[in-house]
């Protein structure tokens, strides 16, 4: 038991440390291009990068199910560290970074995600018993979202800096204080990110792990192993439909965060980086509260109905964003979507952990991720059109996303009425 807890502690701590700096990087890059007036170009590149990850995502799933998951973590973190530290060092050497290198780091981070998270879920599933699934998936969200809160707060500081000069009056005397943080350059942010990967490597290397499913590992060709993942979903269509539609809030959350929010904040709200970072903090706080309490709040409610409720809340939040022009309301929307996205992930993962065998879970999760990518590509490419970057036209994108979450909720409820899911 002590060894089991130690393994989970090291795994979640390593994930949290690297996730902290990843979060800053993933916020900083879109904001950098928004400040350069290049959001449409960035969204187009983001769509292309996301599309390219399709084949990689399928490959990642077969890697997770074929090789030692501790070794996969070490390889992923080592590769990310080399990329980030190399680019950061080049930036320090020449005094800045060209746009194409900044996009390259963003792309490398996304590629890392598509191996890291299926591996994290499969590893956590493997070392947990069925009775622990909800607790473990909640812990994944709590740790991940706690780091997102910190990442959002630091992003707000690092992207624009602070120049604060408070005054304190005491006994007729006025004391002036000064607190200044210079805005960080992209290569400085990348250097910090790279260092956190090194810390993660050290922690992961301390994990004592022997696979419990060594005798069940499929060792055939890549194509054969990939077909096994698709075959499992063909044989279990109810699991496929649940896994696909329950991913919808995650789709809109990533599209909003990386493609729409820089435009919404600058064009529609006329605000700065403090709002951009602040929304990320509230995303994290909402997600953190979901990780702590959603399983208790909905413990007597069917998982499908719980997720449908989350989608209804998300739809309302998107419509609020589209029909108002208030920083306060937008921050509240961040809190709501953070809660619904993380709450859905906790319920969804626990459900999938219960029904999907560990020896195919990497491939199945990767297939769901690829379908998620396809949806994001469609939205990102649509929203890269110049129309959405004019004045406040970005609000139309929020209307479109609200229709998507509504449709997904209806499809899940239709599935529930058929009693196709236990």
Protein Blocks (a to p, Z undefined) as FASTA:
>chain_A
ZZmmmmmmmmmmmmmmmmmmmmmmmmmmmmmmmmnopmmmmmmmmmmmmmmmmmmmmmmm
mmmmmmcfklmmmmmmmmmmmmmmmmmmmmmmnopacfklmmmmmmmmmmmmmmmmmmmm
mmmmmmpcfklmmmmmmmmmmmmmmmmmmmmmmmmmmmnopaddddddeehiacdddddd
ddddfklmmmmmmmmmmmmmmmmmmpccddfklmmpccbdfklmmmmmmmmmmmmmmlmm
mmmmmmmmmmmmmmmmmmmmmmmmmmmnopafklmmmmmmmmmmmmmmmmmmmmmmmmmg
cfklmmmmmmmmmmmmmmmmmmgccfklmmmmmmmmmmmmmmmmmmmmmmmmmmmcfklm
mmmmmmmmmmmmmmmmmmmmmmmpmklmgcjlmmmmmmmmmmmmmmmmmmmmmmmmnopa
ZZ
